[in-house]
C-alpha cells in the first residue's frame, strides 16, 4: 500500500505532538477493527448498573407523546408523527 498513488499530491507537515515529532495529516496504510455483540436482557443489566440513572426504567415514549400532542394540536393526520 505504501507505493499506492492514493496519497499522491497530499503534502505532510512536520509538527510536534506531546513533545514528539510527527507528520500531519497522518497517512494510515492499513487498519484492523474488532467488533463484538453481547446480547443480554435489559432488565437484568439494569439490576447490575451501579448508577441509579441507568438502573431505573425511562418513561415509555416520552418523546413520542410530545410529538403526538404537537401534531394533534396542529390538526395533522400524519399518524402521530411530528413534521420536522
Protein Blocks (a to p, Z undefined) as FASTA:
>chain_A
ZZpcklgoiacddddeehiacddddddfbdcdddddddddfklmmmmpmblklmpccdeh
klmmmmmmmmmmnopaehopacZZ
